[in-house]
Amino acid sequence: MSRISRRLLLLLLSTSAAVLVAAASAAALPFAPTSVWNAPLSTPAALSPNSASLASELQRQVTTYGTWINTWQYSTPVYTVAATQPTVRVQLDTSYSVLQNDFAAVPLPPDARPAPGSDAHLTVYQPSSDTLWEFWKLAKQTDGWHARWGGKMTGVSTNPGYFNAPLGATATSLPLLGGLMRISELQAGHIDHALALAIPVVKATDFVWPAQRTDGGSTLANAIPAGTRFRLDPNLDVASLGLPPVAYQMALAAQRYGIVVRDGAGAVTFYGEDPGPTGTNPYPALFQGKYPNQVLAKFPWSRLQVVAPPTTPVASAL
């Protein structure tokens, strides 16, 4: 075999391997490749007419309330279960027969533990059936499992990334798994999807796609609607900012995929996977011994823009 032929063969093999790795990574992500969570933004993406005022309001909230990354309390554990996982009934302590039917047979492990905090969130993901369940105020009582609200999503791999209102465990019907930074991603060194964000002051009544509802209460003129999609200026040189590893990963994801306002919180907050199901806590090492607000201390909030929501949003398959 000639030297040129060998080089060509090696190039073909390396290209094929790269394609397979990329395909495997894409297949591992929940929701459709074209969903709001997984679809990269164009460069440049069309901006909202009020992009500057909304970005300024977010900076105000960062300054006023501070920043955080929820990694256990008020985050969500993710229990990825096999097809053989036995199912249990979760009693819905709210009168809504459709959702109670969805909770009639949930492959919820008996030792599962909701996230600490009053929301008591938990996610069950079953790749074999392409289905996920999520819960708000989940608790195991003497007579079994109970929840106040949540949702069941079938066809996860083709879903555009949200529940139809009023379902879902968040105030927007955006799923807990959407925009969640998984431990495996942070350990691998890259986040290949948009990030979910909670903010202290959310606009009342109005919301924008992909949010399907809101519990915001602000009537300020520049209040940020639920569903707002921020992104870092695509011309920003993220590598020059000197960010800690996790903040660097987050900034790259914010630049390529965006940041979606999913909920309300006491600070401007991102979400990391609750490590409860793993039995260990990787965050001290991932954060290099820093608190979450220290990890985000140099995050370039001033370079955020607001992407215009689509004029014809994709409907959920639910």
C-alpha positions in Angstrom: 0.0 0.0 0.0 1.4 3.4 -0.9 2.1 6.1 1.6 -0.7 8.3 0.1 -3.1 5.3 0.3 -2.2 4.7 4.0 -2.8 8.4 4.8 -6.1 8.3 3.0 -7.2 5.2 4.8 -6.2 6.7 8.2 -8.1 9.9 7.4 -11.2 7.9 6.5 -10.9 5.8 9.6 -10.4 8.9 11.9 -13.3 10.7 10.2 -15.6 7.7 10.6 -14.6 7.4 14.3 -15.3 11.1 14.9 -18.7 10.8 13.2 -19.5 7.7 15.4 -18.5 9.5 18.6 -20.5 12.6 17.6 -23.5 10.4 16.8 -23.2 8.6 20.1 -23.0 11.8 22.0 -26.1 13.2 20.2 -28.0 10.0 20.8 -27.2 10.2 24.6 -28.8 13.6 24.9 -32.5 13.7 25.7 -35.0 15.6 23.5 -34.9 16.0 19.7 -31.6 17.2 18.1 -33.7 20.2 16.8 -35.1 21.0 20.3 -34.4 24.2 22.1 -31.9 22.4 24.3 -29.9 20.7 21.6 -30.0 22.9 18.5 -27.0 25.2 18.1 -27.7 28.8 17.5 -26.8 30.4 14.2 -24.1 32.9 14.1 -25.3 35.5 14.3 -28.8 34.7 15.6 -31.6 37.2 15.2 -31.9 39.3 18.4 -35.0 40.5 20.2 -35.8 44.2 19.8 -35.5 44.7 23.5 -32.3 42.5 23.8 -30.3 45.3 25.4 -32.8 46.2 28.1 -33.4 42.5 29.0 -29.7 41.8 29.2 -29.3 44.9 31.4 -32.1 43.7 33.7 -30.3 40.3 34.1 -27.1 42.1 35.0 -29.1 44.1 37.6 -30.4 40.9 39.1 -26.9 39.4 39.2 -25.6 42.4 41.1 -28.6 42.6 43.4 -29.2 38.9 44.2 -25.9 37.2 43.4 -25.3 34.0 41.4 -25.4 30.3 42.2 -25.3 26.8 40.8 -27.8 24.4 42.4 -26.2 21.0 42.7 -28.4 19.3 45.3 -30.9 21.4 47.1 -33.5 22.7 44.5 -31.8 20.7 41.7 -32.9 17.3 40.5 -31.5 13.8 40.8 -31.8 11.7 37.6 -32.6 8.1 38.0 -31.8 6.4 34.7 -33.6 3.0 34.8 -33.6 -0.2 32.8 -36.6 -1.7 31.0 -36.8 -4.3 33.8 -37.2 -1.7 36.6 -40.4 -2.6 38.6 -43.1 0.1 38.5 -45.0 1.6 41.4 -48.0 3.9 41.6 -47.3 7.5 42.6 -50.3 9.0 44.3 -51.1 12.5 43.0 -52.2 14.7 45.9 -54.0 17.0 43.5 -57.2 16.3 41.6 -56.1 15.8 37.9 -57.0 12.4 36.5 -54.8 12.8 33.4 -51.7 13.1 35.4 -52.8 10.5 37.9 -53.1 8.0 35.0 -49.5 9.0 34.0 -48.3 8.2 37.5 -50.1 4.8 37.7 -47.0 2.8 36.8 -43.6 4.6 37.3 -40.3 2.7 37.2 -39.2 4.5 40.4 -36.5 2.8 42.4 -37.5 2.0 46.0 -34.5 3.8 47.4 -34.9 6.9 45.2 -34.5 10.2 47.1 -35.9 13.6 45.9 -33.7 16.6 45.9 -33.6 18.4 49.3 -35.6 21.6 49.5 -39.3 22.4 49.4 -39.6 21.6 45.7 -38.5 17.9 46.3 -37.8 17.4 42.5 -36.9 14.1 41.0 -36.5 12.8 37.4 -36.9 9.2 36.2 -35.6 8.5 32.7 -36.1 5.2 30.9 -34.2 5.2 27.6 -35.6 1.8 26.6 -39.2 3.2 26.5 -38.0 6.7 25.5 -40.0 8.0 28.5 -39.3 10.3 31.4 -41.3 11.2 34.5 -40.6 14.2 36.7 -42.1 15.2 40.1 -42.7 18.2 42.2 -43.0 17.7 46.0 -42.3 13.9 45.8 -42.2 12.1 49.1 -42.3 8.5 50.2 -44.9 8.1 52.9 -46.1 5.1 54.9 -48.6 4.1 52.2 -46.2 4.7 49.3 -45.1 7.5 47.0 -46.9 10.8 46.8 -46.4 13.9 44.6 -48.2 17.2 44.2 -47.4 17.7 40.5 -45.2 16.7 37.6 -45.4 15.2 34.2 -44.8 12.2 32.0 -43.1 12.6 28.6 -43.2 9.9 26.0 -41.1 10.0 22.8 -38.4 11.9 24.6 -35.9 11.6 21.8 -38.2 13.4 19.4 -39.8 15.9 21.8 -39.0 19.7 21.2 -38.0 20.0 24.8 -41.1 20.9 26.9 -44.4 19.6 28.3 -47.7 21.0 27.2 -49.1 23.3 30.0 -50.0 22.7 32.7 -47.9 19.6 33.0 -44.3 19.4 34.2 -42.6 20.0 37.5 -41.4 23.5 36.8 -43.3 26.8 36.6 -42.8 26.9 32.8 -43.5 23.3 31.8 -39.8 23.2 30.7 -38.5 19.8 32.0 -36.1 19.4 34.8 -33.7 17.5 32.5 -33.7 20.4 30.0 -30.6 22.5 30.5 -29.4 20.4 33.4 -25.6 20.1 33.6 -25.0 16.4 34.0 -22.1 15.3 36.2 -20.7 13.1 33.3 -20.6 16.2 31.0 -18.7 18.3 33.5 -16.3 15.5 34.1 -15.8 15.1 30.3 -15.1 18.8 30.0 -17.9 19.9 27.6 -21.6 20.7 27.7 -23.4 20.1 24.4 -26.7 21.8 25.0 -28.3 24.9 26.3 -28.3 25.8 30.0 -31.4 26.3 32.2 -31.5 29.4 34.4 -33.7 30.6 37.3 -33.9 34.3 38.2 -35.4 36.1 41.2 -37.6 38.6 39.2 -39.7 37.1 36.4 -42.3 38.9 34.4 -45.9 38.4 35.4 -48.5 36.9 33.0 -46.4 37.0 29.8 -43.9 34.3 28.7 -42.1 33.5 25.5 -41.4 30.2 23.7 -40.2 27.7 24.7 -41.9 28.4 28.1 -45.5 27.2 28.2 -46.6 29.0 31.3 -45.3 31.2 34.1 -45.7 32.0 37.8 -43.8 35.3 37.5 -45.0 38.3 39.4 -43.1 41.4 38.2 -44.9 44.2 36.3 -41.6 46.2 35.7 -41.3 47.5 32.2 -38.1 45.6 31.6 -39.0 42.4 33.5 -37.7 39.2 31.9 -40.3 36.8 30.6 -40.0 33.1 31.4 -38.6 31.3 28.4 -36.2 34.1 27.4 -33.2 32.7 25.6 -30.0 34.5 26.3 -26.7 33.8 24.5 -23.2 35.0 24.8 -22.0 37.3 22.1 -20.6 34.8 19.4 -17.7 37.2 18.8 -16.5 36.9 22.4 -13.2 35.1 22.9 -14.2 32.9 25.8 -10.7 31.4 26.1 -9.3 34.9 27.0 -11.5 35.3 30.1 -9.5 33.1 32.5 -12.5 31.3 33.7 -12.4 28.2 36.0 -13.0 25.0 34.1 -16.7 24.6 34.8 -17.5 28.3 34.1 -15.5 28.0 30.9 -17.6 25.0 29.8 -20.8 26.9 30.7 -19.7 30.0 28.8 -19.0 27.9 25.7 -22.4 26.3 26.0 -24.1 29.7 26.5 -22.3 31.0 23.4 -23.3 28.0 21.1 -26.7 27.0 22.5 -27.9 29.7 24.8 -29.4 30.0 28.3 -33.1 29.6 28.8 -35.0 31.1 31.7 -36.8 28.2 33.2 -37.9 29.2 36.7 -37.7 31.5 39.6 -35.1 31.4 42.4 -33.6 33.5 45.2 -30.4 34.2 43.1 -29.5 34.0 39.4 -29.1 30.3 39.3 -27.9 27.5 37.0 -28.6 23.8 37.6 -26.2 20.9 38.1 -27.3 17.4 38.5 -28.0 16.3 42.1 -25.4 13.6 42.7 -27.6 11.7 45.2 -28.0 8.6 43.0 -24.2 8.3 42.5 -23.4 8.0 46.2 -20.6 10.5 45.9 -20.2 14.3 45.6 -18.0 15.3 42.6 -18.6 19.1 42.9 -15.8 20.0 45.3 -13.3 18.7 42.8 -15.2 20.0 39.7 -15.4 23.5 41.4 -11.8 23.3 42.5 -12.8 23.9 46.1 -14.7 27.1 45.3 -18.3 28.0 46.1 -20.7 28.2 43.1 -20.8 32.0 43.2 -16.9 32.0 43.1 -17.0 29.7 40.1 -19.2 32.3 38.4 -17.3 35.4 39.6 -15.8 36.1 36.2 -18.7 34.9 34.1 -19.3 37.5 31.3 -22.8 38.6 32.1 -22.3 41.9 30.4 -21.8 40.2 27.0 -25.2 38.4 27.0 -27.7 39.0 24.2 -31.4 37.9 23.9 -32.3 35.7 21.0 -35.6 36.5 19.3 -38.1 33.7 19.9 -39.3 31.9 16.8 -42.4 33.3 15.1 -43.8 29.7 14.6 -42.8 27.6 17.6 -42.7 23.8 17.3 -45.6 22.1 19.0 -45.0 19.5 21.6 -45.8 15.9 20.7 -47.5 15.4 24.1 
